[in-house]
Amino acid sequence: MLRNYFLLFVFLLTSFFLFSQKPCSDDFYNKEYTKKELLDDINFIKEKIINAHINPYTEITQKQFNKQINDIKKSLEDRMTQRDFYFKAKPIFVTLNDEHSGLNDYCLPKKELEKFKTLPLRFEYLNKKVILTEDYSSKKLTIGDELLTINNIPIATIINECSKQVFGTAENRKMLAVEKLWLYLNKFCYHIIDNFNLEFASGKKVQIKGLTKSDFIKNYNLKNQKTGKRQLVSYKNIDGAGYLEVNSFRVNKKYPITFWKQSFDSIFSKIKKKNISTLFIDVSKNGGGNSKVGRVLTSYFSKKSYKGYSGKWKKSQEYSDLLHKFGINRPTYEKVTNGNIIDLPSRTITPKNNPYRFNGKTYLVVGKKTFSSAIMFAAEVLDNKLATVIGETPSKAHPNHFGELIMFKTPNTKLNFRFGVKHWIRPSGKLENNKLIPDLQIKITNRTKQEIVNSVN
């Protein structure tokens, strides 16, 4: 049935998230395109968005969208490269106001990638201030210091400019621009290749040299020697409480659904043998994957029937073609006229009997990095009162959001782009104040599992 498609297609489209950049040849990097070729690519982008995107007019109106496209067309010239075109086309995807949409980076030749330098510092946007959180330079800066200027440019000006290059919802762009400042200052805004002259609120003024990828990784590893690779799923006992950490809902050939079921069987059988009375399930660092993992996990701590997500789906020939590509035939979907919106009603999910089900007090821990299908899982738990949700409101994701991604490639400049064909609506149906607010709001950033457990005891 239509309402079940998202469980299937998350894993089919997971491979399309691979926006990591591969080197291109010098010839391709320097290739110049005619104005007609560039116009064809813009028209291609416009056509696909209008045909398949569930609603491209949430931040700007249809009239503004058309004006944006026409203004871009007027600005195109002969002999533009892929990089030139990238910056022309990018605003289209920024104003989709979609945390899952994006335009693939322009490519760089291997020799350019090898000498590409980034600012070896990380910052956080906190109360409209830019705060230093990580230092991988050789300058021994003070963590927590507030950044005021870069190369004599006020940081507020820099953030306003760089946020224009950030994909995602309008309310999150400044925050994301600050978090990605290390990369954006070179590649997307200001194009500062080296020598970042910084001024901090403490009065410290310093020049930071940019680091190549290899040098940055070296410095990072030196400062994070004790940080091991994060496991997908792990469990430990803390003062008589069980603590289950699930850092991904990834499903692929290496991690099929059977992997998750076997992992949960093993962990929850231990919980049952230990007579654990309180369980913490931590998805605070979970970036999502396949929503089915969340449904499977729910059956291990709740027997209560609950409402799932509802949604709306744009019918398009483009998505029909994608279905056919994977050998999937959905007559119900195919009967709908292209361009029409399909309502996806919420359904009631009743967990199957589970011999390993935990019956004690359950806390679901969410955090700033809870994202995508992980936030959908948390919203189902919260809205249906399946457990007590604690922690921090996710900063980059929203319970109601666009999803079910589709990807295309521009015919001439060969830039991949993606966006959502569905709009998912949380079980409560609440559209205003589109945030996940925990039942109990507690600080979990930079806190240990022990401290999280102690905070509710």
JOVEN-V752952 format. One record per residue. RES is the residue in one letter. SS is DSSP state (2 for helix, 1 for strand, 0 for the rest). Layout:
# JOVEN-V752952
{{RES,SS} {RES,SS}}
This chain:
# JOVEN-V752952
{{M,0} {L,2} {R,2} {N,2} {Y,2} {F,2} {L,2} {L,2} {F,2} {V,2} {F,2} {L,2} {L,2} {T,2} {S,2} {F,2} {F,2} {L,0} {F,0} {S,0} {Q,0} {K,0} {P,0} {C,1} {S,0} {D,2} {D,2} {F,2} {Y,2} {N,2} {K,0} {E,0} {Y,1} {T,0} {K,2} {K,2} {E,2} {L,2} {L,2} {D,2} {D,2} {I,2} {N,2} {F,2} {I,2} {K,2} {E,2} {K,2} {I,2} {I,2} {N,2} {A,2} {H,0} {I,0} {N,0} {P,0} {Y,0} {T,0} {E,0} {I,0} {T,0} {Q,2} {K,2} {Q,2} {F,2} {N,2} {K,2} {Q,2} {I,2} {N,2} {D,2} {I,2} {K,2} {K,2} {S,2} {L,0} {E,0} {D,0} {R,0} {M,1} {T,0} {Q,2} {R,2} {D,2} {F,2} {Y,2} {F,2} {K,2} {A,2} {K,2} {P,2} {I,2} {F,2} {V,2} {T,0} {L,0} {N,0} {D,0} {E,0} {H,0} {S,0} {G,1} {L,1} {N,0} {D,0} {Y,0} {C,0} {L,0} {P,1} {K,2} {K,2} {E,2} {L,2} {E,2} {K,2} {F,0} {K,1} {T,1} {L,0} {P,0} {L,1} {R,1} {F,1} {E,1} {Y,1} {L,1} {N,0} {K,0} {K,1} {V,1} {I,1} {L,1} {T,1} {E,1} {D,1} {Y,0} {S,0} {S,0} {K,0} {K,0} {L,0} {T,0} {I,0} {G,0} {D,0} {E,1} {L,1} {L,1} {T,1} {I,1} {N,0} {N,0} {I,1} {P,1} {I,2} {A,2} {T,2} {I,2} {I,2} {N,2} {E,2} {C,2} {S,2} {K,2} {Q,2} {V,0} {F,0} {G,0} {T,0} {A,2} {E,2} {N,2} {R,2} {K,2} {M,2} {L,2} {A,2} {V,2} {E,2} {K,0} {L,2} {W,2} {L,2} {Y,2} {L,2} {N,2} {K,2} {F,0} {C,0} {Y,0} {H,0} {I,0} {I,0} {D,0} {N,0} {F,1} {N,1} {L,1} {E,1} {F,1} {A,0} {S,0} {G,0} {K,0} {K,1} {V,1} {Q,1} {I,1} {K,0} {G,0} {L,1} {T,1} {K,2} {S,2} {D,2} {F,2} {I,2} {K,2} {N,2} {Y,2} {N,2} {L,2} {K,2} {N,0} {Q,0} {K,0} {T,0} {G,0} {K,0} {R,0} {Q,0} {L,0} {V,1} {S,1} {Y,1} {K,1} {N,1} {I,1} {D,0} {G,0} {A,1} {G,1} {Y,1} {L,1} {E,1} {V,1} {N,0} {S,0} {F,1} {R,0} {V,0} {N,0} {K,0} {K,0} {Y,0} {P,0} {I,2} {T,2} {F,2} {W,2} {K,2} {Q,2} {S,2} {F,2} {D,2} {S,2} {I,2} {F,2} {S,2} {K,2} {I,2} {K,2} {K,2} {K,0} {N,0} {I,0} {S,0} {T,1} {L,1} {F,1} {I,1} {D,1} {V,0} {S,0} {K,0} {N,0} {G,0} {G,0} {G,1} {N,0} {S,2} {K,2} {V,2} {G,2} {R,2} {V,2} {L,2} {T,2} {S,0} {Y,0} {F,0} {S,0} {K,0} {K,0} {S,0} {Y,1} {K,1} {G,0} {Y,0} {S,1} {G,1} {K,1} {W,1} {K,1} {K,0} {S,0} {Q,2} {E,2} {Y,2} {S,2} {D,2} {L,2} {L,2} {H,2} {K,2} {F,0} {G,0} {I,0} {N,0} {R,0} {P,2} {T,2} {Y,2} {E,2} {K,0} {V,0} {T,0} {N,0} {G,0} {N,0} {I,1} {I,1} {D,1} {L,1} {P,0} {S,0} {R,0} {T,1} {I,1} {T,0} {P,0} {K,0} {N,0} {N,0} {P,0} {Y,0} {R,0} {F,0} {N,0} {G,0} {K,1} {T,1} {Y,1} {L,1} {V,1} {V,1} {G,0} {K,0} {K,0} {T,0} {F,0} {S,0} {S,2} {A,2} {I,2} {M,2} {F,2} {A,2} {A,2} {E,2} {V,2} {L,2} {D,2} {N,0} {K,0} {L,0} {A,0} {T,1} {V,1} {I,1} {G,1} {E,0} {T,0} {P,0} {S,0} {K,0} {A,0} {H,0} {P,0} {N,0} {H,1} {F,1} {G,1} {E,1} {L,1} {I,1} {M,1} {F,1} {K,1} {T,0} {P,0} {N,0} {T,0} {K,0} {L,0} {N,1} {F,1} {R,1} {F,1} {G,1} {V,1} {K,1} {H,1} {W,1} {I,1} {R,0} {P,0} {S,0} {G,0} {K,0} {L,0} {E,0} {N,0} {N,0} {K,0} {L,0} {I,0} {P,0} {D,0} {L,1} {Q,1} {I,0} {K,0} {I,0} {T,0} {N,0} {R,0} {T,0} {K,2} {Q,2} {E,2} {I,2} {V,2} {N,2} {S,0} {V,0} {N,0}}
